[in-house]
Amino acid sequence: MTTLYRFLSGDETSAFCHKVSNSLAEGWTLYGSPTQTFDAESGEVRCGQAVIKEVAAEYSPDMKLGEQ
């Protein structure tokens, strides 16, 4: 088994929430706490959330993590 890691990020919008929700629906698990920061240049709040997933495949840098 291999543990895959992804860091999801985006503006604080429903699209970001859907990105995280979709990852959970695809079998990814939340890893750690979410994070937020304010981008003073754009005036937007940016969010991030790490997720992990156990897969049977051997890890390769060529893997498309979103397709696992």
Secondary structure, DSSP 4 states (H G I P E B T S, - for coil): -EEEEEEEEEESSHHHHHHHHHHHHTT-EEEEEEEEEEETTTTEEEEEEEEEEEESSPP-TT--GGG-
